[in-house]
Amino acid sequence: MTDTWQTITRLAIRLENHSTLPREQRILLQLLKIQEEAGEVAEAVIGAMGQNPRKGHSHTWEDVEAEVCDVIVTGMVALTRMNPDAAAVFARHMERIAGRDLGENRDRVSG
């Protein structure tokens, strides 16, 4: 299995090398891409539930899973394009979430 952050970094570099826009615009467009991908999740859920009268059951729940993965990857690429130390930024954020929502920091402090 490939290292996830290594793959994400390669994707970010590829996108950076592809664009001639100023950095600020590249980041802005990458952030907008997250919303685009989230819309594809919504479309897949509607299709998996057969709630579009024109299309019926146009998607599967596996399609929904794939679209959710695309949102995650797109977010990781956005973070990497914003900060080359994205893996560390994400790890610190996950530690804060674990401490806040799972009480993991309290366990370490009291232990």
DSSP file with accessible surface (Angstrom, degrees, kcal/mol):
  #  RESIDUE AA STRUCTURE BP1 BP2  ACC     N-H-->O    O-->H-N    N-H-->O    O-->H-N    TCO  KAPPA ALPHA  PHI   PSI    X-CA   Y-CA   Z-CA
    1    1 A M              0   0  225      0, 0.0     2,-0.1     0, 0.0     3,-0.0   0.000 360.0 360.0 360.0 136.6    0.0    0.0    0.0
    2    2 A T        -     0   0   92      1,-0.1     2,-0.4     2,-0.0     3,-0.0  -0.443 360.0 -96.1 -78.3 153.5    1.3    3.4   -0.9
    3    3 A D     >  -     0   0   94      1,-0.2     4,-2.2    -2,-0.1     5,-0.2  -0.562  31.7-142.7 -68.0 124.4    1.8    6.1    1.8
    4    4 A T  H  > S+     0   0   70     -2,-0.4     4,-2.7     1,-0.2     5,-0.2   0.924  97.8  46.5 -58.1 -50.8   -1.3    8.2    1.7
    5    5 A W  H  > S+     0   0   49      1,-0.2     4,-2.6     2,-0.2    -1,-0.2   0.848 109.9  55.3 -65.8 -30.8    0.4   11.6    2.3
    6    6 A Q  H  > S+     0   0  115      2,-0.2     4,-2.2     1,-0.2    -1,-0.2   0.936 110.5  45.3 -64.9 -44.7    3.0   10.8   -0.3
    7    7 A T  H  X S+     0   0   43     -4,-2.2     4,-2.4     2,-0.2    -2,-0.2   0.922 112.6  51.1 -63.4 -43.7    0.3   10.2   -2.9
    8    8 A I  H  X S+     0   0    4     -4,-2.7     4,-2.7     1,-0.2    -2,-0.2   0.922 109.5  50.6 -60.7 -43.6   -1.5   13.4   -1.8
    9    9 A T  H  X S+     0   0   55     -4,-2.6     4,-2.7     1,-0.2    -1,-0.2   0.919 109.3  50.8 -61.9 -42.0    1.8   15.4   -2.1
   10   10 A R  H  X S+     0   0  170     -4,-2.2     4,-2.3     1,-0.2    -1,-0.2   0.907 111.1  48.7 -62.5 -41.2    2.4   14.0   -5.6
   11   11 A L  H  X S+     0   0   62     -4,-2.4     4,-2.4     2,-0.2    -2,-0.2   0.926 111.5  49.7 -63.0 -44.4   -1.2   14.9   -6.6
   12   12 A A  H  X S+     0   0    4     -4,-2.7     4,-2.7     1,-0.2    -2,-0.2   0.919 111.2  48.8 -62.2 -43.2   -0.7   18.5   -5.2
   13   13 A I  H  X S+     0   0   91     -4,-2.7     4,-2.8     2,-0.2    -1,-0.2   0.919 109.7  52.5 -62.8 -43.0    2.6   18.9   -7.1
   14   14 A R  H  X S+     0   0  176     -4,-2.3     4,-1.1     1,-0.2    -1,-0.2   0.928 112.2  45.1 -58.8 -44.9    1.0   17.7  -10.3
   15   15 A L  H  X S+     0   0   62     -4,-2.4     4,-1.2     2,-0.2     3,-0.3   0.904 112.0  51.8 -66.8 -40.7   -1.8   20.3   -9.9
   16   16 A E  H  < S+     0   0   47     -4,-2.7     3,-0.4     1,-0.2    -2,-0.2   0.917 110.6  48.3 -60.9 -42.7    0.6   23.0   -9.0
   17   17 A N  H  < S+     0   0  131     -4,-2.8    -1,-0.2     1,-0.2    -2,-0.2   0.730 108.4  56.1 -70.3 -22.2    2.7   22.3  -12.1
   18   18 A H  H  < S+     0   0  160     -4,-1.1     2,-0.3    -3,-0.3    -1,-0.2   0.762  97.5  72.6 -80.6 -27.0   -0.4   22.3  -14.3
   19   19 A S     <  -     0   0   34     -4,-1.2     7,-0.0    -3,-0.4     0, 0.0  -0.688  49.0-171.9-100.4 145.5   -1.6   25.8  -13.4
   20   20 A T        +     0   0  144     -2,-0.3    -1,-0.1     2,-0.1     3,-0.1   0.335  55.7 113.2-107.8   3.2   -0.3   29.2  -14.4
   21   21 A L  S    S-     0   0   61      1,-0.1     5,-0.1     2,-0.1    -2,-0.1  -0.340  81.0 -87.5 -71.0 157.7   -2.6   31.1  -12.0
   22   22 A P    >>  -     0   0   77      0, 0.0     4,-2.2     0, 0.0     3,-0.5  -0.271  42.9-107.5 -61.1 152.3   -1.3   33.0   -9.0
   23   23 A R  H 3> S+     0   0  125      1,-0.2     4,-2.5     2,-0.2     5,-0.2   0.875 117.6  55.4 -51.6 -46.1   -0.9   30.8   -5.9
   24   24 A E  H 3> S+     0   0  166      1,-0.2     4,-2.3     2,-0.2    -1,-0.2   0.907 110.3  45.7 -58.1 -41.9   -3.9   32.5   -4.1
   25   25 A Q  H <> S+     0   0   93     -3,-0.5     4,-2.7     2,-0.2    -1,-0.2   0.883 109.7  54.6 -69.9 -37.2   -6.2   31.7   -7.0
   26   26 A R  H  X S+     0   0   44     -4,-2.2     4,-2.0     2,-0.2    -2,-0.2   0.929 111.6  44.9 -61.3 -43.4   -4.9   28.1   -7.2
   27   27 A I  H  X S+     0   0   21     -4,-2.5     4,-2.6     2,-0.2    -2,-0.2   0.934 111.9  52.0 -66.9 -44.9   -5.7   27.6   -3.6
   28   28 A L  H  X S+     0   0   99     -4,-2.3     4,-2.3    -5,-0.2    -2,-0.2   0.935 111.0  47.3 -56.9 -46.6   -9.1   29.2   -3.9
   29   29 A L  H  X S+     0   0   91     -4,-2.7     4,-1.7     1,-0.2    -1,-0.2   0.882 110.2  52.8 -65.2 -35.8  -10.1   27.0   -6.8
   30   30 A Q  H  X S+     0   0   15     -4,-2.0     4,-1.0    -5,-0.2    -1,-0.2   0.912 108.8  50.2 -65.7 -38.9   -8.8   23.9   -4.9
   31   31 A L  H >X S+     0   0   70     -4,-2.6     4,-0.9     1,-0.2     3,-0.6   0.906 108.9  51.5 -65.5 -39.3  -11.1   24.8   -2.0
   32   32 A L  H 3X S+     0   0  101     -4,-2.3     4,-2.0     1,-0.2     3,-0.3   0.839  99.8  65.2 -64.5 -30.3  -14.0   25.3   -4.3
   33   33 A K  H 3X S+     0   0   68     -4,-1.7     4,-2.6     1,-0.2    -1,-0.2   0.845  93.3  60.9 -62.0 -31.4  -13.2   21.8   -5.7
   34   34 A I  H <X S+     0   0   50     -4,-1.0     4,-2.4    -3,-0.6    -1,-0.2   0.940 105.3  47.3 -59.9 -44.9  -14.1   20.4   -2.3
   35   35 A Q  H  X S+     0   0  138     -4,-0.9     4,-2.1    -3,-0.3    -2,-0.2   0.897 109.7  53.2 -64.0 -40.5  -17.6   21.8   -2.7
   36   36 A E  H  X S+     0   0  100     -4,-2.0     4,-1.4     1,-0.2    -1,-0.2   0.938 110.7  46.6 -59.4 -45.6  -17.9   20.4   -6.2
   37   37 A E  H  X S+     0   0   16     -4,-2.6     4,-1.5     1,-0.2    -2,-0.2   0.888 108.7  55.2 -65.5 -38.0  -17.0   16.9   -4.9
   38   38 A A  H  X S+     0   0   36     -4,-2.4     4,-2.1     1,-0.2    -1,-0.2   0.885 104.2  55.3 -62.3 -36.3  -19.5   17.2   -2.0
   39   39 A G  H  X S+     0   0   36     -4,-2.1     4,-2.5     1,-0.2    -1,-0.2   0.861 103.3  54.7 -62.9 -34.7  -22.2   17.9   -4.6
   40   40 A E  H  X S+     0   0   54     -4,-1.4     4,-2.3     2,-0.2    -1,-0.2   0.841 104.5  54.3 -69.0 -30.7  -21.3   14.7   -6.3
   41   41 A V  H  X S+     0   0   29     -4,-1.5     4,-2.6    26,-0.2    -2,-0.2   0.949 109.2  48.1 -63.1 -47.2  -21.8   12.9   -2.9
   42   42 A A  H  X S+     0   0   50     -4,-2.1     4,-2.6     1,-0.2     5,-0.2   0.924 111.1  50.1 -59.7 -44.9  -25.3   14.4   -2.7
   43   43 A E  H  X S+     0   0   91     -4,-2.5     4,-2.5     1,-0.2    -1,-0.2   0.917 111.5  48.8 -60.4 -41.4  -26.0   13.4   -6.3
   44   44 A A  H  X S+     0   0    0     -4,-2.3     4,-2.9     2,-0.2    -2,-0.2   0.900 110.5  50.3 -67.7 -38.9  -24.9    9.8   -5.6
   45   45 A V  H  X S+     0   0   43     -4,-2.6     4,-2.1     2,-0.2    -2,-0.2   0.944 111.4  48.4 -63.7 -46.0  -27.0    9.6   -2.4
   46   46 A I  H  <>S+     0   0   82     -4,-2.6     5,-2.5     1,-0.2     6,-0.4   0.927 114.8  46.7 -59.5 -42.1  -30.1   10.8   -4.3
   47   47 A G  H ><5S+     0   0    1     -4,-2.5     3,-0.8    -5,-0.2    12,-0.7   0.882 109.8  52.3 -68.0 -37.7  -29.3    8.3   -7.0
   48   48 A A  H 3<5S+     0   0   12     -4,-2.9    -1,-0.2     1,-0.2    -2,-0.2   0.836 112.9  45.7 -68.1 -29.3  -28.7    5.5   -4.6
   49   49 A M  T 3<5S-     0   0  104     -4,-2.1    -1,-0.2    -5,-0.2    -2,-0.2   0.458 109.7-125.3 -91.2  -2.0  -32.1    6.2   -2.9
   50   50 A G  T < 5 +     0   0   21     -3,-0.8     7,-0.2    -4,-0.4    -3,-0.2   0.808  64.6 138.9  66.2  31.9  -33.8    6.5   -6.3
   51   51 A Q      < +     0   0  134     -5,-2.5    -4,-0.2    -6,-0.2    -1,-0.1   0.368  40.6  87.4 -97.0   6.2  -35.1    9.9   -5.5
   52   52 A N    >>  -     0   0   39      4,-0.5     4,-3.4    -6,-0.4     3,-0.8  -0.908  65.3-157.3-101.0 109.7  -34.6   11.6   -8.9
   53   53 A P  T 34 S+     0   0  131      0, 0.0    -1,-0.1     0, 0.0    -2,-0.0   0.801  91.1  51.8 -59.2 -27.0  -37.7   10.8  -10.9
   54   54 A R  T 34 S+     0   0  199      1,-0.1    -3,-0.0     2,-0.1    -2,-0.0   0.832 123.6  25.5 -77.2 -31.3  -35.9   11.3  -14.2
   55   55 A K  T <4 S-     0   0   93     -3,-0.8    -1,-0.1     1,-0.2    -4,-0.1   0.638  83.6-167.6-110.0 -21.3  -33.0    8.9  -13.3
   56   56 A G  S  < S-     0   0   27     -4,-3.4     2,-1.7     1,-0.1    -4,-0.5  -0.345  70.6  -0.9  66.5-143.1  -34.3    6.4  -10.8
   57   57 A H  S    S+     0   0  146     -7,-0.2    -9,-0.2     1,-0.2    -1,-0.1  -0.589  78.9 153.7 -81.7  87.0  -31.7    4.3   -9.1
   58   58 A S        +     0   0   53     -2,-1.7     2,-0.3   -11,-0.4    -1,-0.2   0.564  57.0  37.9 -94.7 -11.3  -28.7    5.8  -10.9
   59   59 A H        -     0   0   41    -12,-0.7     2,-0.2   -15,-0.2    -9,-0.1  -0.917  67.1-137.4-136.2 163.6  -26.1    5.1   -8.2
   60   60 A T     >  -     0   0   63     -2,-0.3     4,-1.6     1,-0.1     3,-0.2  -0.696  34.5-107.6-111.3 169.6  -25.1    2.5   -5.7
   61   61 A W  H  > S+     0   0  131     -2,-0.2     4,-2.4     1,-0.2     5,-0.1   0.810 122.6  60.6 -69.0 -24.0  -23.9    2.9   -2.1
   62   62 A E  H  > S+     0   0  126      2,-0.2     4,-2.3     1,-0.2    -1,-0.2   0.883 101.7  52.9 -66.9 -35.7  -20.5    1.9   -3.4
   63   63 A D  H  > S+     0   0   63      2,-0.2     4,-2.3    -3,-0.2    -2,-0.2   0.908 107.6  51.4 -62.2 -41.0  -20.7    5.0   -5.7
   64   64 A V  H  X S+     0   0   13     -4,-1.6     4,-2.6     2,-0.2    -2,-0.2   0.937 108.8  50.7 -61.9 -45.4  -21.5    7.1   -2.6
   65   65 A E  H  X S+     0   0  122     -4,-2.4     4,-2.4     1,-0.2    -1,-0.2   0.918 109.9  50.2 -58.4 -43.8  -18.5    5.7   -0.8
   66   66 A A  H  X S+     0   0   49     -4,-2.3     4,-2.1     1,-0.2    -1,-0.2   0.903 110.5  49.6 -63.0 -39.4  -16.2    6.5   -3.8
   67   67 A E  H  X S+     0   0   37     -4,-2.3     4,-1.9     2,-0.2    -1,-0.2   0.889 108.8  52.0 -68.4 -38.4  -17.6   10.1   -3.9
   68   68 A V  H  X S+     0   0   62     -4,-2.6     4,-2.3     1,-0.2    -2,-0.2   0.928 108.4  52.1 -62.4 -40.7  -16.9   10.5   -0.1
   69   69 A C  H  X S+     0   0   70     -4,-2.4     4,-2.9     1,-0.2     5,-0.2   0.906 106.2  54.1 -60.3 -40.3  -13.4    9.3   -0.7
   70   70 A D  H  X S+     0   0   68     -4,-2.1     4,-2.6     1,-0.2    -1,-0.2   0.886 107.0  51.2 -61.8 -38.0  -13.0   11.9   -3.5
   71   71 A V  H  X S+     0   0   36     -4,-1.9     4,-2.4   -34,-0.2    -1,-0.2   0.938 111.6  47.5 -63.2 -45.3  -14.1   14.6   -1.0
   72   72 A I  H  X S+     0   0   94     -4,-2.3     4,-2.5     2,-0.2    -2,-0.2   0.942 113.7  46.4 -62.4 -48.4  -11.5   13.4    1.5
   73   73 A V  H  X S+     0   0   55     -4,-2.9     4,-2.8     1,-0.2     5,-0.2   0.930 112.0  51.5 -60.4 -44.0   -8.7   13.3   -1.1
   74   74 A T  H  X S+     0   0   14     -4,-2.6     4,-2.5    -5,-0.2    -1,-0.2   0.904 110.6  48.7 -62.3 -40.0   -9.7   16.7   -2.4
   75   75 A G  H  X S+     0   0   26     -4,-2.4     4,-2.5     2,-0.2    -1,-0.2   0.910 111.1  49.8 -65.1 -40.9   -9.5   18.2    1.1
   76   76 A M  H  X S+     0   0   25     -4,-2.5     4,-2.3     2,-0.2    -2,-0.2   0.904 111.2  49.1 -65.3 -40.0   -6.2   16.6    1.7
   77   77 A V  H  X S+     0   0    5     -4,-2.8     4,-2.7     2,-0.2     5,-0.2   0.923 110.2  51.9 -64.5 -41.9   -4.8   18.0   -1.6
   78   78 A A  H  X S+     0   0    3     -4,-2.5     4,-1.7    -5,-0.2    -2,-0.2   0.937 110.1  48.1 -60.2 -45.7   -6.2   21.4   -0.7
   79   79 A L  H  X S+     0   0   42     -4,-2.5     4,-2.6     1,-0.2    -1,-0.2   0.918 112.1  49.9 -61.6 -41.2   -4.5   21.3    2.7
   80   80 A T  H  < S+     0   0   14     -4,-2.3    -1,-0.2     1,-0.2    -2,-0.2   0.887 109.1  50.9 -66.0 -38.7   -1.2   20.2    1.1
   81   81 A R  H  < S+     0   0   25     -4,-2.7    -1,-0.2     1,-0.2    -2,-0.2   0.818 114.8  44.9 -69.3 -27.1   -1.4   23.0   -1.5
   82   82 A M  H  < S+     0   0   87     -4,-1.7    -2,-0.2     1,-0.3    -1,-0.2   0.856 131.0  14.1 -80.1 -37.3   -1.9   25.5    1.4
   83   83 A N    ><  -     0   0   60     -4,-2.6     3,-1.1    -5,-0.2    -1,-0.3  -0.942  60.6-150.5-145.8 116.2    0.8   24.1    3.6
   84   84 A P  T 3  S+     0   0  118      0, 0.0     3,-0.3     0, 0.0    -4,-0.1   0.704 100.4  61.3 -63.6 -14.7    3.5   21.7    2.6
   85   85 A D  T >>  +     0   0   90      1,-0.2     4,-2.1    -6,-0.1     3,-0.5  -0.148  67.5 136.4 -99.2  39.2    3.6   20.3    6.1
   86   86 A A  H <>  +     0   0    2     -3,-1.1     4,-3.1     1,-0.2     5,-0.2   0.839  62.5  59.1 -57.5 -38.8   -0.1   19.2    5.7
   87   87 A A  H 3> S+     0   0   39     -3,-0.3     4,-2.4     1,-0.2    -1,-0.2   0.922 109.8  43.4 -60.3 -41.8    0.4   15.8    7.3
   88   88 A A  H <> S+     0   0   29     -3,-0.5     4,-2.5     2,-0.2    -1,-0.2   0.900 113.1  52.0 -70.2 -39.7    1.7   17.4   10.6
   89   89 A V  H  X S+     0   0   30     -4,-2.1     4,-2.2     2,-0.2    -2,-0.2   0.943 113.1  45.3 -60.0 -45.3   -1.1   20.0   10.4
   90   90 A F  H  X S+     0   0   84     -4,-3.1     4,-2.7     2,-0.2    -2,-0.2   0.911 110.8  52.9 -66.8 -41.4   -3.7   17.2   10.0
   91   91 A A  H  X S+     0   0   47     -4,-2.4     4,-2.1    -5,-0.2    -1,-0.2   0.924 110.2  47.9 -61.5 -43.5   -2.1   15.1   12.8
   92   92 A R  H  X S+     0   0  118     -4,-2.5     4,-2.1     1,-0.2    -1,-0.2   0.911 111.6  50.9 -63.1 -40.6   -2.3   18.0   15.2
   93   93 A H  H  X S+     0   0   82     -4,-2.2     4,-2.5     1,-0.2    -2,-0.2   0.915 108.9  50.6 -63.9 -41.9   -5.9   18.7   14.3
   94   94 A M  H  X S+     0   0   87     -4,-2.7     4,-2.9     1,-0.2    -1,-0.2   0.881 107.7  53.8 -63.9 -36.8   -6.8   15.0   14.9
   95   95 A E  H  X S+     0   0  109     -4,-2.1     4,-2.5     2,-0.2    -1,-0.2   0.915 109.0  48.9 -62.7 -42.0   -5.1   15.2   18.3
   96   96 A R  H  X S+     0   0  140     -4,-2.1     4,-2.8     2,-0.2     5,-0.2   0.917 112.3  48.2 -63.1 -42.4   -7.3   18.2   19.1
   97   97 A I  H  X>S+     0   0   44     -4,-2.5     4,-3.4     2,-0.2     5,-0.6   0.933 111.6  49.6 -63.5 -44.8  -10.4   16.4   18.0
   98   98 A A  H  X5S+     0   0   13     -4,-2.9     4,-1.9     1,-0.2     6,-1.6   0.922 114.2  45.7 -60.9 -41.9   -9.5   13.3   19.9
   99   99 A G  H  X5S+     0   0    7     -4,-2.5     4,-0.7     4,-0.2     7,-0.3   0.918 119.1  40.9 -67.1 -41.2   -8.9   15.4   23.0
  100  100 A R  H  <5S+     0   0  161     -4,-2.8    -2,-0.2    -5,-0.2    -3,-0.2   0.929 129.4  24.8 -72.7 -47.0  -12.1   17.4   22.6
  101  101 A D  H  <5S+     0   0   94     -4,-3.4    -3,-0.2    -5,-0.2    -2,-0.2   0.684 132.7  32.3 -98.0 -20.8  -14.5   14.7   21.5
  102  102 A L  H  <<S-     0   0  117     -4,-1.9    -3,-0.2    -5,-0.6    -2,-0.1   0.409  96.3-124.5-116.8  -2.8  -13.0   11.5   23.0
  103  103 A G     X  +     0   0    5     -4,-0.7     4,-1.6    -5,-0.4    -4,-0.2   0.695  63.1 140.3  69.0  20.5  -11.4   12.9   26.1
  104  104 A E  H  >  +     0   0   76     -6,-1.6     4,-1.6     1,-0.2    -5,-0.2   0.849  67.2  52.7 -68.4 -33.6   -8.0   11.5   25.2
  105  105 A N  H  > S+     0   0   66      1,-0.2     4,-2.3     2,-0.2    -1,-0.2   0.899 106.5  53.7 -68.7 -37.1   -6.1   14.6   26.4
  106  106 A R  H  > S+     0   0  159     -7,-0.3     4,-2.5     1,-0.2     5,-0.2   0.904 106.6  52.6 -63.1 -38.5   -7.7   14.4   29.8
  107  107 A D  H  X S+     0   0  111     -4,-1.6     4,-1.1     1,-0.2    -1,-0.2   0.906 111.2  46.4 -63.7 -40.2   -6.6   10.8   30.1
  108  108 A R  H  < S+     0   0  147     -4,-1.6    -2,-0.2     2,-0.2    -1,-0.2   0.898 113.6  48.2 -68.8 -39.9   -3.0   11.7   29.4
  109  109 A V  H  < S+     0   0  128     -4,-2.3    -2,-0.2     1,-0.2    -1,-0.2   0.920 116.5  41.6 -68.5 -42.1   -3.0   14.6   31.8
  110  110 A S  H  <        0   0   99     -4,-2.5    -1,-0.2    -5,-0.2    -2,-0.2   0.662 360.0 360.0 -80.1 -15.3   -4.5   12.7   34.6
  111  111 A G     <        0   0   98     -4,-1.1    -3,-0.2    -5,-0.2    -2,-0.1   0.826 360.0 360.0 -84.9 360.0   -2.4    9.6   34.0
